[in-house]
Amino acid sequence: MGKEAFQETSCQLLLIEDNEDDANLIIKALTNIEDSDFQVEQSKSLAEGLVALEAGQFDLVLLDLFLLFLVQN
């Protein structure tokens, strides 16, 4: 599979991140990747992210692992 196969494909990405500054940095980094087309939906909590995950179709999920520790405590 060559590089050209990825140029025509959009990646549906769910970003679960409660820190707006971190989310903005991640989104900026993704948009700076050459020949990429990330469609990012952001959730600001784990609960919100799980609802979005059940409702939508995503190719990739980026999760702030610290949110898992907040649920356990």
PyMOL Python script that loads the backbone (N, CA, C, O; Angstrom):
from pymol import cmd

cmd.read_pdbstr("""\
ATOM      1  N   MET A   1       0.862  -1.174   0.000  1.00  0.00           N
ATOM      2  CA  MET A   1       0.000   0.000   0.000  1.00  0.00           C
ATOM      3  C   MET A   1       0.906   1.235   0.000  1.00  0.00           C
ATOM      4  O   MET A   1       1.689   1.440   0.928  1.00  0.00           O
ATOM      5  N   GLY A   2       0.794   2.026  -1.017  1.00  0.00           N
ATOM      6  CA  GLY A   2       1.642   3.198  -1.163  1.00  0.00           C
ATOM      7  C   GLY A   2       1.084   4.415  -0.462  1.00  0.00           C
ATOM      8  O   GLY A   2      -0.032   4.401   0.056  1.00  0.00           O
ATOM      9  N   LYS A   3       1.870   5.454  -0.456  1.00  0.00           N
ATOM     10  CA  LYS A   3       1.501   6.717   0.183  1.00  0.00           C
ATOM     11  C   LYS A   3       0.230   7.305  -0.420  1.00  0.00           C
ATOM     12  O   LYS A   3      -0.562   7.923   0.292  1.00  0.00           O
ATOM     13  N   GLU A   4       0.028   7.120  -1.716  1.00  0.00           N
ATOM     14  CA  GLU A   4      -1.142   7.698  -2.379  1.00  0.00           C
ATOM     15  C   GLU A   4      -2.452   7.123  -1.848  1.00  0.00           C
ATOM     16  O   GLU A   4      -3.492   7.772  -1.966  1.00  0.00           O
ATOM     17  N   ALA A   5      -2.431   5.932  -1.271  1.00  0.00           N
ATOM     18  CA  ALA A   5      -3.652   5.334  -0.737  1.00  0.00           C
ATOM     19  C   ALA A   5      -4.175   6.121   0.462  1.00  0.00           C
ATOM     20  O   ALA A   5      -5.380   6.130   0.716  1.00  0.00           O
ATOM     21  N   PHE A   6      -3.305   6.765   1.184  1.00  0.00           N
ATOM     22  CA  PHE A   6      -3.708   7.514   2.363  1.00  0.00           C
ATOM     23  C   PHE A   6      -4.120   8.943   2.042  1.00  0.00           C
ATOM     24  O   PHE A   6      -4.788   9.576   2.860  1.00  0.00           O
ATOM     25  N   GLN A   7      -3.756   9.461   0.907  1.00  0.00           N
ATOM     26  CA  GLN A   7      -4.042  10.841   0.566  1.00  0.00           C
ATOM     27  C   GLN A   7      -5.530  11.082   0.341  1.00  0.00           C
ATOM     28  O   GLN A   7      -5.998  12.206   0.520  1.00  0.00           O
ATOM     29  N   GLU A   8      -6.271  10.075  -0.039  1.00  0.00           N
ATOM     30  CA  GLU A   8      -7.675  10.248  -0.359  1.00  0.00           C
ATOM     31  C   GLU A   8      -8.592   9.884   0.807  1.00  0.00           C
ATOM     32  O   GLU A   8      -9.811  10.006   0.691  1.00  0.00           O
ATOM     33  N   THR A   9      -8.025   9.439   1.924  1.00  0.00           N
ATOM     34  CA  THR A   9      -8.814   8.930   3.029  1.00  0.00           C
ATOM     35  C   THR A   9      -8.820   9.912   4.183  1.00  0.00           C
ATOM     36  O   THR A   9      -7.780  10.425   4.596  1.00  0.00           O
ATOM     37  N   SER A  10     -10.010  10.160   4.693  1.00  0.00           N
ATOM     38  CA  SER A  10     -10.167  10.990   5.874  1.00  0.00           C
ATOM     39  C   SER A  10     -10.193  10.091   7.098  1.00  0.00           C
ATOM     40  O   SER A  10     -10.765   9.002   7.054  1.00  0.00           O
ATOM     41  N   CYS A  11      -9.586  10.530   8.180  1.00  0.00           N
ATOM     42  CA  CYS A  11      -9.551   9.771   9.418  1.00  0.00           C
ATOM     43  C   CYS A  11     -10.469  10.445  10.431  1.00  0.00           C
ATOM     44  O   CYS A  11     -10.245  11.589  10.826  1.00  0.00           O
ATOM     45  N   GLN A  12     -11.496   9.727  10.842  1.00  0.00           N
ATOM     46  CA  GLN A  12     -12.431  10.225  11.857  1.00  0.00           C
ATOM     47  C   GLN A  12     -11.811   9.951  13.224  1.00  0.00           C
ATOM     48  O   GLN A  12     -11.641   8.794  13.609  1.00  0.00           O
ATOM     49  N   LEU A  13     -11.473  11.011  13.957  1.00  0.00           N
ATOM     50  CA  LEU A  13     -10.738  10.872  15.203  1.00  0.00           C
ATOM     51  C   LEU A  13     -11.544  11.445  16.359  1.00  0.00           C
ATOM     52  O   LEU A  13     -12.062  12.558  16.273  1.00  0.00           O
ATOM     53  N   LEU A  14     -11.645  10.687  17.430  1.00  0.00           N
ATOM     54  CA  LEU A  14     -12.278  11.162  18.659  1.00  0.00           C
ATOM     55  C   LEU A  14     -11.171  11.492  19.642  1.00  0.00           C
ATOM     56  O   LEU A  14     -10.385  10.623  20.018  1.00  0.00           O
ATOM     57  N   LEU A  15     -11.112  12.738  20.054  1.00  0.00           N
ATOM     58  CA  LEU A  15     -10.130  13.204  21.027  1.00  0.00           C
ATOM     59  C   LEU A  15     -10.846  13.423  22.350  1.00  0.00           C
ATOM     60  O   LEU A  15     -11.726  14.277  22.451  1.00  0.00           O
ATOM     61  N   ILE A  16     -10.466  12.646  23.368  1.00  0.00           N
ATOM     62  CA  ILE A  16     -11.050  12.795  24.700  1.00  0.00           C
ATOM     63  C   ILE A  16      -9.999  13.462  25.571  1.00  0.00           C
ATOM     64  O   ILE A  16      -9.055  12.822  26.035  1.00  0.00           O
ATOM     65  N   GLU A  17     -10.180  14.757  25.781  1.00  0.00           N
ATOM     66  CA  GLU A  17      -9.184  15.583  26.476  1.00  0.00           C
ATOM     67  C   GLU A  17      -9.895  16.714  27.196  1.00  0.00           C
ATOM     68  O   GLU A  17     -10.630  17.484  26.577  1.00  0.00           O
ATOM     69  N   ASP A  18      -9.680  16.820  28.509  1.00  0.00           N
ATOM     70  CA  ASP A  18     -10.360  17.850  29.288  1.00  0.00           C
ATOM     71  C   ASP A  18      -9.610  19.177  29.311  1.00  0.00           C
ATOM     72  O   ASP A  18     -10.190  20.210  29.644  1.00  0.00           O
ATOM     73  N   ASN A  19      -8.336  19.157  28.962  1.00  0.00           N
ATOM     74  CA  ASN A  19      -7.532  20.380  28.979  1.00  0.00           C
ATOM     75  C   ASN A  19      -7.564  21.009  27.583  1.00  0.00           C
ATOM     76  O   ASN A  19      -7.056  20.435  26.620  1.00  0.00           O
ATOM     77  N   GLU A  20      -8.158  22.179  27.491  1.00  0.00           N
ATOM     78  CA  GLU A  20      -8.344  22.834  26.188  1.00  0.00           C
ATOM     79  C   GLU A  20      -7.007  23.165  25.516  1.00  0.00           C
ATOM     80  O   GLU A  20      -6.882  23.044  24.298  1.00  0.00           O
ATOM     81  N   ASP A  21      -6.009  23.580  26.300  1.00  0.00           N
ATOM     82  CA  ASP A  21      -4.692  23.886  25.725  1.00  0.00           C
ATOM     83  C   ASP A  21      -4.052  22.636  25.124  1.00  0.00           C
ATOM     84  O   ASP A  21      -3.504  22.682  24.023  1.00  0.00           O
ATOM     85  N   ASP A  22      -4.124  21.519  25.853  1.00  0.00           N
ATOM     86  CA  ASP A  22      -3.573  20.263  25.328  1.00  0.00           C
ATOM     87  C   ASP A  22      -4.318  19.830  24.069  1.00  0.00           C
ATOM     88  O   ASP A  22      -3.706  19.394  23.094  1.00  0.00           O
ATOM     89  N   ALA A  23      -5.645  19.954  24.098  1.00  0.00           N
ATOM     90  CA  ALA A  23      -6.447  19.581  22.927  1.00  0.00           C
ATOM     91  C   ALA A  23      -6.058  20.419  21.718  1.00  0.00           C
ATOM     92  O   ALA A  23      -5.920  19.892  20.615  1.00  0.00           O
ATOM     93  N   ASN A  24      -5.884  21.708  21.917  1.00  0.00           N
ATOM     94  CA  ASN A  24      -5.494  22.584  20.805  1.00  0.00           C
ATOM     95  C   ASN A  24      -4.126  22.209  20.244  1.00  0.00           C
ATOM     96  O   ASN A  24      -3.929  22.240  19.029  1.00  0.00           O
ATOM     97  N   LEU A  25      -3.172  21.853  21.119  1.00  0.00           N
ATOM     98  CA  LEU A  25      -1.841  21.434  20.655  1.00  0.00           C
ATOM     99  C   LEU A  25      -1.927  20.146  19.831  1.00  0.00           C
ATOM    100  O   LEU A  25      -1.274  20.017  18.796  1.00  0.00           O
ATOM    101  N   ILE A  26      -2.734  19.200  20.298  1.00  0.00           N
ATOM    102  CA  ILE A  26      -2.884  17.938  19.580  1.00  0.00           C
ATOM    103  C   ILE A  26      -3.515  18.176  18.211  1.00  0.00           C
ATOM    104  O   ILE A  26      -3.049  17.642  17.205  1.00  0.00           O
ATOM    105  N   ILE A  27      -4.566  18.971  18.180  1.00  0.00           N
ATOM    106  CA  ILE A  27      -5.252  19.259  16.910  1.00  0.00           C
ATOM    107  C   ILE A  27      -4.316  19.984  15.955  1.00  0.00           C
ATOM    108  O   ILE A  27      -4.303  19.690  14.760  1.00  0.00           O
ATOM    109  N   LYS A  28      -3.533  20.928  16.466  1.00  0.00           N
ATOM    110  CA  LYS A  28      -2.574  21.657  15.620  1.00  0.00           C
ATOM    111  C   LYS A  28      -1.522  20.700  15.066  1.00  0.00           C
ATOM    112  O   LYS A  28      -1.163  20.783  13.891  1.00  0.00           O
ATOM    113  N   ALA A  29      -1.030  19.797  15.904  1.00  0.00           N
ATOM    114  CA  ALA A  29      -0.031  18.825  15.437  1.00  0.00           C
ATOM    115  C   ALA A  29      -0.611  17.919  14.360  1.00  0.00           C
ATOM    116  O   ALA A  29       0.067  17.602  13.382  1.00  0.00           O
ATOM    117  N   LEU A  30      -1.852  17.504  14.532  1.00  0.00           N
ATOM    118  CA  LEU A  30      -2.494  16.642  13.531  1.00  0.00           C
ATOM    119  C   LEU A  30      -2.686  17.364  12.203  1.00  0.00           C
ATOM    120  O   LEU A  30      -2.503  16.771  11.140  1.00  0.00           O
ATOM    121  N   THR A  31      -3.051  18.633  12.260  1.00  0.00           N
ATOM    122  CA  THR A  31      -3.276  19.381  11.021  1.00  0.00           C
ATOM    123  C   THR A  31      -1.966  19.705  10.303  1.00  0.00           C
ATOM    124  O   THR A  31      -1.971  20.020   9.113  1.00  0.00           O
ATOM    125  N   ASN A  32      -0.845  19.629  11.023  1.00  0.00           N
ATOM    126  CA  ASN A  32       0.450  19.898  10.406  1.00  0.00           C
ATOM    127  C   ASN A  32       1.070  18.676   9.741  1.00  0.00           C
ATOM    128  O   ASN A  32       2.122  18.781   9.112  1.00  0.00           O
ATOM    129  N   ILE A  33       0.429  17.521   9.874  1.00  0.00           N
ATOM    130  CA  ILE A  33       0.937  16.310   9.228  1.00  0.00           C
ATOM    131  C   ILE A  33       0.614  16.380   7.736  1.00  0.00           C
ATOM    132  O   ILE A  33      -0.547  16.477   7.339  1.00  0.00           O
ATOM    133  N   GLU A  34       1.652  16.331   6.936  1.00  0.00           N
ATOM    134  CA  GLU A  34       1.503  16.451   5.487  1.00  0.00           C
ATOM    135  C   GLU A  34       0.655  15.316   4.932  1.00  0.00           C
ATOM    136  O   GLU A  34       0.780  14.169   5.359  1.00  0.00           O
ATOM    137  N   ASP A  35      -0.194  15.639   3.992  1.00  0.00           N
ATOM    138  CA  ASP A  35      -1.059  14.669   3.301  1.00  0.00           C
ATOM    139  C   ASP A  35      -1.994  13.927   4.255  1.00  0.00           C
ATOM    140  O   ASP A  35      -2.295  12.751   4.053  1.00  0.00           O
ATOM    141  N   SER A  36      -2.448  14.628   5.296  1.00  0.00           N
ATOM    142  CA  SER A  36      -3.385  14.002   6.225  1.00  0.00           C
ATOM    143  C   SER A  36      -4.702  14.768   6.227  1.00  0.00           C
ATOM    144  O   SER A  36      -4.751  15.958   5.915  1.00  0.00           O
ATOM    145  N   ASP A  37      -5.748  14.068   6.581  1.00  0.00           N
ATOM    146  CA  ASP A  37      -7.069  14.686   6.676  1.00  0.00           C
ATOM    147  C   ASP A  37      -7.772  14.116   7.904  1.00  0.00           C
ATOM    148  O   ASP A  37      -8.552  13.169   7.805  1.00  0.00           O
ATOM    149  N   PHE A  38      -7.482  14.708   9.068  1.00  0.00           N
ATOM    150  CA  PHE A  38      -8.105  14.280  10.312  1.00  0.00           C
ATOM    151  C   PHE A  38      -9.349  15.113  10.571  1.00  0.00           C
ATOM    152  O   PHE A  38      -9.293  16.342  10.599  1.00  0.00           O
ATOM    153  N   GLN A  39     -10.466  14.435  10.761  1.00  0.00           N
ATOM    154  CA  GLN A  39     -11.706  15.079  11.173  1.00  0.00           C
ATOM    155  C   GLN A  39     -11.828  14.805  12.666  1.00  0.00           C
ATOM    156  O   GLN A  39     -12.127  13.684  13.078  1.00  0.00           O
ATOM    157  N   VAL A  40     -11.594  15.845  13.481  1.00  0.00           N
ATOM    158  CA  VAL A  40     -11.495  15.664  14.933  1.00  0.00           C
ATOM    159  C   VAL A  40     -12.780  16.094  15.612  1.00  0.00           C
ATOM    160  O   VAL A  40     -13.293  17.189  15.382  1.00  0.00           O
ATOM    161  N   GLU A  41     -13.291  15.202  16.458  1.00  0.00           N
ATOM    162  CA  GLU A  41     -14.386  15.538  17.356  1.00  0.00           C
ATOM    163  C   GLU A  41     -13.821  15.453  18.771  1.00  0.00           C
ATOM    164  O   GLU A  41     -13.253  14.431  19.157  1.00  0.00           O
ATOM    165  N   GLN A  42     -13.976  16.525  19.542  1.00  0.00           N
ATOM    166  CA  GLN A  42     -13.417  16.556  20.887  1.00  0.00           C
ATOM    167  C   GLN A  42     -14.503  16.374  21.937  1.00  0.00           C
ATOM    168  O   GLN A  42     -15.572  16.980  21.869  1.00  0.00           O
ATOM    169  N   SER A  43     -14.195  15.521  22.909  1.00  0.00           N
ATOM    170  CA  SER A  43     -15.024  15.372  24.102  1.00  0.00           C
ATOM    171  C   SER A  43     -14.180  15.820  25.286  1.00  0.00           C
ATOM    172  O   SER A  43     -12.982  15.544  25.342  1.00  0.00           O
ATOM    173  N   LYS A  44     -14.805  16.512  26.230  1.00  0.00           N
ATOM    174  CA  LYS A  44     -14.051  17.077  27.350  1.00  0.00           C
ATOM    175  C   LYS A  44     -14.119  16.249  28.628  1.00  0.00           C
ATOM    176  O   LYS A  44     -13.592  16.657  29.663  1.00  0.00           O
ATOM    177  N   SER A  45     -14.770  15.080  28.559  1.00  0.00           N
ATOM    178  CA  SER A  45     -14.804  14.179  29.705  1.00  0.00           C
ATOM    179  C   SER A  45     -14.877  12.751  29.205  1.00  0.00           C
ATOM    180  O   SER A  45     -15.240  12.504  28.055  1.00  0.00           O
ATOM    181  N   LEU A  46     -14.533  11.814  30.069  1.00  0.00           N
ATOM    182  CA  LEU A  46     -14.601  10.417  29.682  1.00  0.00           C
ATOM    183  C   LEU A  46     -16.042  10.005  29.395  1.00  0.00           C
ATOM    184  O   LEU A  46     -16.303   9.277  28.437  1.00  0.00           O
ATOM    185  N   ALA A  47     -16.977  10.470  30.226  1.00  0.00           N
ATOM    186  CA  ALA A  47     -18.393  10.135  30.016  1.00  0.00           C
ATOM    187  C   ALA A  47     -18.884  10.674  28.675  1.00  0.00           C
ATOM    188  O   ALA A  47     -19.579   9.976  27.936  1.00  0.00           O
ATOM    189  N   GLU A  48     -18.524  11.911  28.366  1.00  0.00           N
ATOM    190  CA  GLU A  48     -18.914  12.513  27.085  1.00  0.00           C
ATOM    191  C   GLU A  48     -18.274  11.760  25.924  1.00  0.00           C
ATOM    192  O   GLU A  48     -18.901  11.562  24.883  1.00  0.00           O
ATOM    193  N   GLY A  49     -17.042  11.347  26.104  1.00  0.00           N
ATOM    194  CA  GLY A  49     -16.346  10.594  25.063  1.00  0.00           C
ATOM    195  C   GLY A  49     -16.978   9.240  24.800  1.00  0.00           C
ATOM    196  O   GLY A  49     -17.065   8.803  23.652  1.00  0.00           O
ATOM    197  N   LEU A  50     -17.421   8.569  25.866  1.00  0.00           N
ATOM    198  CA  LEU A  50     -18.069   7.268  25.694  1.00  0.00           C
ATOM    199  C   LEU A  50     -19.389   7.405  24.956  1.00  0.00           C
ATOM    200  O   LEU A  50     -19.735   6.550  24.141  1.00  0.00           O
ATOM    201  N   VAL A  51     -20.131   8.473  25.233  1.00  0.00           N
ATOM    202  CA  VAL A  51     -21.385   8.729  24.516  1.00  0.00           C
ATOM    203  C   VAL A  51     -21.085   8.967  23.033  1.00  0.00           C
ATOM    204  O   VAL A  51     -21.764   8.422  22.162  1.00  0.00           O
ATOM    205  N   ALA A  52     -20.074   9.777  22.755  1.00  0.00           N
ATOM    206  CA  ALA A  52     -19.696  10.060  21.361  1.00  0.00           C
ATOM    207  C   ALA A  52     -19.240   8.789  20.657  1.00  0.00           C
ATOM    208  O   ALA A  52     -19.548   8.576  19.484  1.00  0.00           O
ATOM    209  N   LEU A  53     -18.506   7.951  21.374  1.00  0.00           N
ATOM    210  CA  LEU A  53     -18.008   6.710  20.789  1.00  0.00           C
ATOM    211  C   LEU A  53     -19.150   5.771  20.426  1.00  0.00           C
ATOM    212  O   LEU A  53     -19.102   5.108  19.390  1.00  0.00           O
ATOM    213  N   GLU A  54     -20.170   5.709  21.264  1.00  0.00           N
ATOM    214  CA  GLU A  54     -21.323   4.865  20.978  1.00  0.00           C
ATOM    215  C   GLU A  54     -22.155   5.422  19.819  1.00  0.00           C
ATOM    216  O   GLU A  54     -22.750   4.663  19.053  1.00  0.00           O
ATOM    217  N   ALA A  55     -22.193   6.746  19.696  1.00  0.00           N
ATOM    218  CA  ALA A  55     -23.042   7.384  18.687  1.00  0.00           C
ATOM    219  C   ALA A  55     -22.385   7.504  17.316  1.00  0.00           C
ATOM    220  O   ALA A  55     -23.076   7.543  16.298  1.00  0.00           O
ATOM    221  N   GLY A  56     -21.055   7.561  17.283  1.00  0.00           N
ATOM    222  CA  GLY A  56     -20.376   7.829  16.024  1.00  0.00           C
ATOM    223  C   GLY A  56     -19.484   6.691  15.580  1.00  0.00           C
ATOM    224  O   GLY A  56     -19.306   5.696  16.282  1.00  0.00           O
ATOM    225  N   GLN A  57     -18.936   6.865  14.404  1.00  0.00           N
ATOM    226  CA  GLN A  57     -17.974   5.908  13.862  1.00  0.00           C
ATOM    227  C   GLN A  57     -16.635   6.600  13.789  1.00  0.00           C
ATOM    228  O   GLN A  57     -16.484   7.602  13.089  1.00  0.00           O
ATOM    229  N   PHE A  58     -15.664   6.074  14.506  1.00  0.00           N
ATOM    230  CA  PHE A  58     -14.336   6.673  14.558  1.00  0.00           C
ATOM    231  C   PHE A  58     -13.293   5.652  14.139  1.00  0.00           C
ATOM    232  O   PHE A  58     -13.404   4.461  14.429  1.00  0.00           O
ATOM    233  N   ASP A  59     -12.279   6.154  13.450  1.00  0.00           N
ATOM    234  CA  ASP A  59     -11.160   5.314  13.054  1.00  0.00           C
ATOM    235  C   ASP A  59     -10.106   5.246  14.145  1.00  0.00           C
ATOM    236  O   ASP A  59      -9.334   4.290  14.225  1.00  0.00           O
ATOM    237  N   LEU A  60     -10.086   6.279  14.985  1.00  0.00           N
ATOM    238  CA  LEU A  60      -9.025   6.416  15.970  1.00  0.00           C
ATOM    239  C   LEU A  60      -9.552   7.176  17.176  1.00  0.00           C
ATOM    240  O   LEU A  60     -10.334   8.116  17.031  1.00  0.00           O
ATOM    241  N   VAL A  61      -9.121   6.767  18.376  1.00  0.00           N
ATOM    242  CA  VAL A  61      -9.473   7.481  19.602  1.00  0.00           C
ATOM    243  C   VAL A  61      -8.187   7.849  20.313  1.00  0.00           C
ATOM    244  O   VAL A  61      -7.337   6.993  20.559  1.00  0.00           O
ATOM    245  N   LEU A  62      -8.046   9.127  20.643  1.00  0.00           N
ATOM    246  CA  LEU A  62      -6.945   9.594  21.481  1.00  0.00           C
ATOM    247  C   LEU A  62      -7.538   9.948  22.830  1.00  0.00           C
ATOM    248  O   LEU A  62      -8.441  10.780  22.916  1.00  0.00           O
ATOM    249  N   LEU A  63      -7.028   9.311  23.900  1.00  0.00           N
ATOM    250  CA  LEU A  63      -7.600   9.453  25.229  1.00  0.00           C
ATOM    251  C   LEU A  63      -6.561   9.971  26.199  1.00  0.00           C
ATOM    252  O   LEU A  63      -5.449   9.448  26.270  1.00  0.00           O
ATOM    253  N   ASP A  64      -6.923  11.000  26.944  1.00  0.00           N
ATOM    254  CA  ASP A  64      -6.106  11.488  28.047  1.00  0.00           C
ATOM    255  C   ASP A  64      -6.199  10.437  29.156  1.00  0.00           C
ATOM    256  O   ASP A  64      -7.235  10.314  29.809  1.00  0.00           O
ATOM    257  N   LEU A  65      -5.126   9.687  29.367  1.00  0.00           N
ATOM    258  CA  LEU A  65      -5.169   8.587  30.331  1.00  0.00           C
ATOM    259  C   LEU A  65      -5.410   9.072  31.756  1.00  0.00           C
ATOM    260  O   LEU A  65      -5.891   8.302  32.587  1.00  0.00           O
ATOM    261  N   PHE A  66      -5.093  10.316  32.057  1.00  0.00           N
ATOM    262  CA  PHE A  66      -5.339  10.849  33.393  1.00  0.00           C
ATOM    263  C   PHE A  66      -6.829  10.835  33.721  1.00  0.00           C
ATOM    264  O   PHE A  66      -7.202  10.737  34.890  1.00  0.00           O
ATOM    265  N   LEU A  67      -7.680  10.931  32.707  1.00  0.00           N
ATOM    266  CA  LEU A  67      -9.124  10.898  32.944  1.00  0.00           C
ATOM    267  C   LEU A  67      -9.557   9.556  33.544  1.00  0.00           C
ATOM    268  O   LEU A  67     -10.532   9.500  34.293  1.00  0.00           O
ATOM    269  N   LEU A  68      -8.840   8.483  33.221  1.00  0.00           N
ATOM    270  CA  LEU A  68      -9.156   7.183  33.805  1.00  0.00           C
ATOM    271  C   LEU A  68      -8.895   7.172  35.306  1.00  0.00           C
ATOM    272  O   LEU A  68      -9.637   6.535  36.054  1.00  0.00           O
ATOM    273  N   PHE A  69      -7.857   7.864  35.756  1.00  0.00           N
ATOM    274  CA  PHE A  69      -7.556   7.928  37.180  1.00  0.00           C
ATOM    275  C   PHE A  69      -8.624   8.742  37.925  1.00  0.00           C
ATOM    276  O   PHE A  69      -8.923   8.452  39.083  1.00  0.00           O
ATOM    277  N   LEU A  70      -9.192   9.742  37.280  1.00  0.00           N
ATOM    278  CA  LEU A  70     -10.237  10.532  37.914  1.00  0.00           C
ATOM    279  C   LEU A  70     -11.478   9.696  38.160  1.00  0.00           C
ATOM    280  O   LEU A  70     -12.189   9.919  39.139  1.00  0.00           O
ATOM    281  N   VAL A  71     -11.747   8.738  37.288  1.00  0.00           N
ATOM    282  CA  VAL A  71     -12.926   7.878  37.427  1.00  0.00           C
ATOM    283  C   VAL A  71     -12.720   6.898  38.587  1.00  0.00           C
ATOM    284  O   VAL A  71     -13.666   6.593  39.313  1.00  0.00           O
ATOM    285  N   GLN A  72     -11.506   6.413  38.760  1.00  0.00           N
ATOM    286  CA  GLN A  72     -11.227   5.410  39.788  1.00  0.00           C
ATOM    287  C   GLN A  72     -11.214   6.002  41.198  1.00  0.00           C
ATOM    288  O   GLN A  72     -11.441   5.272  42.163  1.00  0.00           O
ATOM    289  N   ASN A  73     -10.958   7.283  41.340  1.00  0.00           N
ATOM    290  CA  ASN A  73     -10.860   7.898  42.687  1.00  0.00           C
ATOM    291  C   ASN A  73     -12.169   8.472  43.122  1.00  0.00           C
ATOM    292  O   ASN A  73     -12.267   9.023  44.219  1.00  0.00           O
TER     293      ASN A  73
END
""", "prot")
cmd.dss("prot")
cmd.show_as("cartoon", "prot")
cmd.util.cbc("prot")
cmd.orient("prot")
